[in-house]
């Protein structure tokens, strides 16, 4: 997609999940879409041709890594694109992504420079709990999307699939943060600023949360058997 840089982040403990992620990404998004995997170390397995890897600096024992943002900031400053799509290695696509819709929402962001993040999932839809309306006709519509806003809610800065304004993101990120800090501390900063996080009623990207770290379990519920037969040999937990 022109003008968008695609990134998937991972860490050594879960790097194996990049293989099923890549397999399903190429089925449900596009094998023609270039995407960069930000990693701690070089993978010991091959990835499809549209994937490249970039080692970013990390520091600290265990996970979440301290100073993760130091390497991430350095990487963001090295790329020319002003808008990026961030994905996570353990969120495996389970249906065809609305790629035209992602282009539409990217276009919307270029017209609205205070939007730091456009959620591509159902995260913002339900972020406010049952008292929030599922449809916000008073906010906005664009293309085939109903756009909604959930000001003041938790995880505004979630690293779930979303389009990010790189300039606003760089202004918000601070040295010495872990990915967990990015989500929690970043949310506080957003909620105290004039930056905006948006979502849609239609959510253009659907996936399963494959890794349950606290139980060391792998969730594959909802994936077609034909794909399970391919990826099950890569599962290491």
Order of alpha helices (4+ residues) and beta strands (2+ residues): beta-alpha-beta-beta-alpha-beta-beta-alpha-beta-beta-beta-beta-alpha-alpha-beta-beta-beta-beta-alpha
